[in-house]
Amino acid sequence: MSSFNSLNKVMILGRLGRDPEKKYSAAGTAICNISVATSERVKKGNDFEEKTEWHRVILFGSQAENASKFLKKGSLVFIEGRIQSRSYQDKEGNDRYITEIISNMIRFLDVKDSGDPYRVYQGGEQKDSGGNKEQPDTSSEPAGIDEDEDDLPF
């Protein structure tokens, strides 16, 4: 029997297509659904056409709380996570399939009225510049993050 390593990781940079939708699990965990659009320019003949893909992203815990508090339709976000596919039956009994991104890190890139737009919420906690994890700030604005620009994916 041979073994192999695998990786399930996705990174997207895009804008929210609608306001975040937050709800709570039976255990009281915050869950937030966001819809993120990514676009690329594709050459079609002598012209360029913009092609947009829509991604369903699921956030949990403090990521969900902060996203619902600070993001809105049109907000620019960078997300790292993993792809998950699942199936379910709709009200008519038809099988439906859905592919989602389960976020393990979200970066708010254009939050207004804040000193530092580059805040990171990772694994349900906020990460400080030293790599330590701490609970997110519960004040009206999340605490800022100072990270090296070399770590930016763009």
LONUKE-450824 format. One record per residue (C-alpha): x, z, y; residue in one letter. Coordinates in steps of 0.05 Angstrom, whole numbers. Example, Ala and Ser with C-alpha at 12.3 -4.5 7.8 and 13.67 -1.06 7.14 Angstrom:
% LONUKE-450824
<milo><px>246</px><pz>156</pz><py>-90</py><residuo>A</residuo></milo>
<milo><px>273</px><pz>143</pz><py>-21</py><residuo>S</residuo></milo>
***
This chain:
% LONUKE-450824
<milo><px>0</px><pz>0</pz><py>0</py><residuo>M</residuo></milo>
<milo><px>29</px><pz>-20</pz><py>67</py><residuo>S</residuo></milo>
<milo><px>19</px><pz>18</pz><py>130</py><residuo>S</residuo></milo>
<milo><px>18</px><pz>-7</pz><py>201</py><residuo>F</residuo></milo>
<milo><px>10</px><pz>20</pz><py>270</py><residuo>N</residuo></milo>
<milo><px>-47</px><pz>0</pz><py>315</py><residuo>S</residuo></milo>
<milo><px>-65</px><pz>8</pz><py>387</py><residuo>L</residuo></milo>
<milo><px>-133</px><pz>8</pz><py>421</py><residuo>N</residuo></milo>
<milo><px>-120</px><pz>9</pz><py>496</py><residuo>K</residuo></milo>
<milo><px>-152</px><pz>-27</pz><py>554</py><residuo>V</residuo></milo>
<milo><px>-136</px><pz>-26</pz><py>628</py><residuo>M</residuo></milo>
<milo><px>-183</px><pz>-56</pz><py>680</py><residuo>I</residuo></milo>
<milo><px>-182</px><pz>-61</pz><py>755</py><residuo>L</residuo></milo>
<milo><px>-249</px><pz>-78</pz><py>786</py><residuo>G</residuo></milo>
<milo><px>-309</px><pz>-59</pz><py>828</py><residuo>R</residuo></milo>
<milo><px>-372</px><pz>-22</pz><py>809</py><residuo>L</residuo></milo>
<milo><px>-433</px><pz>-66</pz><py>804</py><residuo>G</residuo></milo>
<milo><px>-481</px><pz>-8</pz><py>815</py><residuo>R</residuo></milo>
<milo><px>-480</px><pz>66</pz><py>832</py><residuo>D</residuo></milo>
<milo><px>-456</px><pz>112</pz><py>775</py><residuo>P</residuo></milo>
<milo><px>-510</px><pz>139</pz><py>728</py><residuo>E</residuo></milo>
<milo><px>-497</px><pz>211</pz><py>708</py><residuo>K</residuo></milo>
<milo><px>-533</px><pz>251</pz><py>654</py><residuo>K</residuo></milo>
<milo><px>-516</px><pz>311</pz><py>610</py><residuo>Y</residuo></milo>
<milo><px>-510</px><pz>318</pz><py>535</py><residuo>S</residuo></milo>
<milo><px>-548</px><pz>371</pz><py>497</py><residuo>A</residuo></milo>
<milo><px>-485</px><pz>414</pz><py>500</py><residuo>A</residuo></milo>
<milo><px>-482</px><pz>407</pz><py>575</py><residuo>G</residuo></milo>
<milo><px>-425</px><pz>357</pz><py>581</py><residuo>T</residuo></milo>
<milo><px>-430</px><pz>309</pz><py>639</py><residuo>A</residuo></milo>
<milo><px>-433</px><pz>235</pz><py>618</py><residuo>I</residuo></milo>
<milo><px>-429</px><pz>179</pz><py>669</py><residuo>C</residuo></milo>
<milo><px>-441</px><pz>105</pz><py>657</py><residuo>N</residuo></milo>
<milo><px>-410</px><pz>55</pz><py>705</py><residuo>I</residuo></milo>
<milo><px>-411</px><pz>-20</pz><py>705</py><residuo>S</residuo></milo>
<milo><px>-345</px><pz>-52</pz><py>728</py><residuo>V</residuo></milo>
<milo><px>-335</px><pz>-125</pz><py>746</py><residuo>A</residuo></milo>
<milo><px>-268</px><pz>-159</pz><py>737</py><residuo>T</residuo></milo>
<milo><px>-256</px><pz>-229</pz><py>763</py><residuo>S</residuo></milo>
<milo><px>-206</px><pz>-285</pz><py>755</py><residuo>E</residuo></milo>
<milo><px>-198</px><pz>-353</pz><py>786</py><residuo>R</residuo></milo>
<milo><px>-202</px><pz>-409</pz><py>735</py><residuo>V</residuo></milo>
<milo><px>-183</px><pz>-481</pz><py>750</py><residuo>K</residuo></milo>
<milo><px>-240</px><pz>-529</pz><py>736</py><residuo>K</residuo></milo>
<milo><px>-220</px><pz>-601</pz><py>751</py><residuo>G</residuo></milo>
<milo><px>-190</px><pz>-602</pz><py>821</py><residuo>N</residuo></milo>
<milo><px>-226</px><pz>-539</pz><py>842</py><residuo>D</residuo></milo>
<milo><px>-222</px><pz>-465</pz><py>826</py><residuo>F</residuo></milo>
<milo><px>-281</px><pz>-425</pz><py>801</py><residuo>E</residuo></milo>
<milo><px>-287</px><pz>-350</pz><py>798</py><residuo>E</residuo></milo>
<milo><px>-304</px><pz>-322</pz><py>730</py><residuo>K</residuo></milo>
<milo><px>-331</px><pz>-251</pz><py>727</py><residuo>T</residuo></milo>
<milo><px>-334</px><pz>-205</pz><py>667</py><residuo>E</residuo></milo>
<milo><px>-376</px><pz>-142</pz><py>666</py><residuo>W</residuo></milo>
<milo><px>-352</px><pz>-79</pz><py>630</py><residuo>H</residuo></milo>
<milo><px>-393</px><pz>-19</pz><py>611</py><residuo>R</residuo></milo>
<milo><px>-350</px><pz>44</pz><py>620</py><residuo>V</residuo></milo>
<milo><px>-367</px><pz>114</pz><py>596</py><residuo>I</residuo></milo>
<milo><px>-336</px><pz>176</pz><py>629</py><residuo>L</residuo></milo>
<milo><px>-341</px><pz>247</pz><py>605</py><residuo>F</residuo></milo>
<milo><px>-332</px><pz>317</pz><py>634</py><residuo>G</residuo></milo>
<milo><px>-300</px><pz>323</pz><py>703</py><residuo>S</residuo></milo>
<milo><px>-286</px><pz>248</pz><py>703</py><residuo>Q</residuo></milo>
<milo><px>-361</px><pz>238</pz><py>700</py><residuo>A</residuo></milo>
<milo><px>-376</px><pz>291</pz><py>753</py><residuo>E</residuo></milo>
<milo><px>-325</px><pz>264</pz><py>802</py><residuo>N</residuo></milo>
<milo><px>-344</px><pz>191</pz><py>791</py><residuo>A</residuo></milo>
<milo><px>-417</px><pz>206</pz><py>805</py><residuo>S</residuo></milo>
<milo><px>-397</px><pz>246</pz><py>867</py><residuo>K</residuo></milo>
<milo><px>-346</px><pz>200</pz><py>899</py><residuo>F</residuo></milo>
<milo><px>-361</px><pz>129</pz><py>874</py><residuo>L</residuo></milo>
<milo><px>-415</px><pz>80</pz><py>893</py><residuo>K</residuo></milo>
<milo><px>-433</px><pz>7</pz><py>884</py><residuo>K</residuo></milo>
<milo><px>-373</px><pz>-35</pz><py>906</py><residuo>G</residuo></milo>
<milo><px>-320</px><pz>20</pz><py>896</py><residuo>S</residuo></milo>
<milo><px>-253</px><pz>-4</pz><py>871</py><residuo>L</residuo></milo>
<milo><px>-228</px><pz>32</pz><py>808</py><residuo>V</residuo></milo>
<milo><px>-171</px><pz>27</pz><py>758</py><residuo>F</residuo></milo>
<milo><px>-190</px><pz>51</pz><py>688</py><residuo>I</residuo></milo>
<milo><px>-150</px><pz>62</pz><py>625</py><residuo>E</residuo></milo>
<milo><px>-186</px><pz>75</pz><py>560</py><residuo>G</residuo></milo>
<milo><px>-204</px><pz>49</pz><py>492</py><residuo>R</residuo></milo>
<milo><px>-254</px><pz>-2</pz><py>467</py><residuo>I</residuo></milo>
<milo><px>-312</px><pz>22</pz><py>424</py><residuo>Q</residuo></milo>
<milo><px>-366</px><pz>-21</pz><py>392</py><residuo>S</residuo></milo>
<milo><px>-430</px><pz>7</pz><py>363</py><residuo>R</residuo></milo>
<milo><px>-497</px><pz>-16</pz><py>340</py><residuo>S</residuo></milo>
<milo><px>-567</px><pz>10</pz><py>348</py><residuo>Y</residuo></milo>
<milo><px>-639</px><pz>-12</pz><py>337</py><residuo>Q</residuo></milo>
<milo><px>-683</px><pz>-28</pz><py>397</py><residuo>D</residuo></milo>
<milo><px>-756</px><pz>-9</pz><py>404</py><residuo>K</residuo></milo>
<milo><px>-777</px><pz>-72</pz><py>365</py><residuo>E</residuo></milo>
<milo><px>-730</px><pz>-55</pz><py>307</py><residuo>G</residuo></milo>
<milo><px>-679</px><pz>-109</pz><py>324</py><residuo>N</residuo></milo>
<milo><px>-605</px><pz>-94</pz><py>312</py><residuo>D</residuo></milo>
<milo><px>-566</px><pz>-92</pz><py>378</py><residuo>R</residuo></milo>
<milo><px>-491</px><pz>-88</pz><py>388</py><residuo>Y</residuo></milo>
<milo><px>-454</px><pz>-61</pz><py>448</py><residuo>I</residuo></milo>
<milo><px>-381</px><pz>-57</pz><py>468</py><residuo>T</residuo></milo>
<milo><px>-359</px><pz>-3</pz><py>516</py><residuo>E</residuo></milo>
<milo><px>-296</px><pz>25</pz><py>546</py><residuo>I</residuo></milo>
<milo><px>-287</px><pz>100</pz><py>535</py><residuo>I</residuo></milo>
<milo><px>-246</px><pz>122</pz><py>595</py><residuo>S</residuo></milo>
<milo><px>-188</px><pz>170</pz><py>588</py><residuo>N</residuo></milo>
<milo><px>-164</px><pz>159</pz><py>659</py><residuo>M</residuo></milo>
<milo><px>-197</px><pz>134</pz><py>722</py><residuo>I</residuo></milo>
<milo><px>-164</px><pz>123</pz><py>789</py><residuo>R</residuo></milo>
<milo><px>-207</px><pz>118</pz><py>852</py><residuo>F</residuo></milo>
<milo><px>-173</px><pz>66</pz><py>896</py><residuo>L</residuo></milo>
<milo><px>-216</px><pz>62</pz><py>958</py><residuo>D</residuo></milo>
<milo><px>-253</px><pz>127</pz><py>967</py><residuo>V</residuo></milo>
<milo><px>-266</px><pz>135</pz><py>1042</py><residuo>K</residuo></milo>
<milo><px>-257</px><pz>198</pz><py>1084</py><residuo>D</residuo></milo>
<milo><px>-201</px><pz>226</pz><py>1041</py><residuo>S</residuo></milo>
<milo><px>-128</px><pz>237</pz><py>1054</py><residuo>G</residuo></milo>
<milo><px>-104</px><pz>206</pz><py>989</py><residuo>D</residuo></milo>
<milo><px>-143</px><pz>150</pz><py>955</py><residuo>P</residuo></milo>
<milo><px>-97</px><pz>150</pz><py>894</py><residuo>Y</residuo></milo>
<milo><px>-127</px><pz>208</pz><py>855</py><residuo>R</residuo></milo>
<milo><px>-126</px><pz>207</pz><py>780</py><residuo>V</residuo></milo>
<milo><px>-176</px><pz>239</pz><py>732</py><residuo>Y</residuo></milo>
<milo><px>-148</px><pz>238</pz><py>662</py><residuo>Q</residuo></milo>
<milo><px>-179</px><pz>264</pz><py>598</py><residuo>G</residuo></milo>
<milo><px>-232</px><pz>302</pz><py>637</py><residuo>G</residuo></milo>
<milo><px>-180</px><pz>338</pz><py>679</py><residuo>E</residuo></milo>
<milo><px>-142</px><pz>321</pz><py>742</py><residuo>Q</residuo></milo>
<milo><px>-68</px><pz>308</pz><py>735</py><residuo>K</residuo></milo>
<milo><px>-19</px><pz>332</pz><py>788</py><residuo>D</residuo></milo>
<milo><px>46</px><pz>297</pz><py>807</py><residuo>S</residuo></milo>
<milo><px>87</px><pz>341</pz><py>760</py><residuo>G</residuo></milo>
<milo><px>47</px><pz>318</pz><py>699</py><residuo>G</residuo></milo>
<milo><px>14</px><pz>386</pz><py>691</py><residuo>N</residuo></milo>
<milo><px>-61</px><pz>387</pz><py>680</py><residuo>K</residuo></milo>
<milo><px>-107</px><pz>428</pz><py>721</py><residuo>E</residuo></milo>
<milo><px>-182</px><pz>433</pz><py>732</py><residuo>Q</residuo></milo>
<milo><px>-207</px><pz>385</pz><py>786</py><residuo>P</residuo></milo>
<milo><px>-220</px><pz>411</pz><py>856</py><residuo>D</residuo></milo>
<milo><px>-292</px><pz>432</pz><py>863</py><residuo>T</residuo></milo>
<milo><px>-292</px><pz>425</pz><py>939</py><residuo>S</residuo></milo>
<milo><px>-324</px><pz>365</pz><py>973</py><residuo>S</residuo></milo>
<milo><px>-262</px><pz>323</pz><py>962</py><residuo>E</residuo></milo>
<milo><px>-216</px><pz>319</pz><py>902</py><residuo>P</residuo></milo>
<milo><px>-143</px><pz>339</pz><py>911</py><residuo>A</residuo></milo>
<milo><px>-93</px><pz>283</pz><py>922</py><residuo>G</residuo></milo>
<milo><px>-41</px><pz>258</pz><py>873</py><residuo>I</residuo></milo>
<milo><px>30</px><pz>238</pz><py>891</py><residuo>D</residuo></milo>
<milo><px>57</px><pz>190</pz><py>839</py><residuo>E</residuo></milo>
<milo><px>115</px><pz>142</pz><py>840</py><residuo>D</residuo></milo>
<milo><px>94</px><pz>72</pz><py>860</py><residuo>E</residuo></milo>
<milo><px>134</px><pz>46</pz><py>800</py><residuo>D</residuo></milo>
<milo><px>78</px><pz>72</pz><py>755</py><residuo>D</residuo></milo>
<milo><px>26</px><pz>27</pz><py>788</py><residuo>L</residuo></milo>
<milo><px>3</px><pz>-29</pz><py>742</py><residuo>P</residuo></milo>
<milo><px>-4</px><pz>-80</pz><py>799</py><residuo>F</residuo></milo>
***
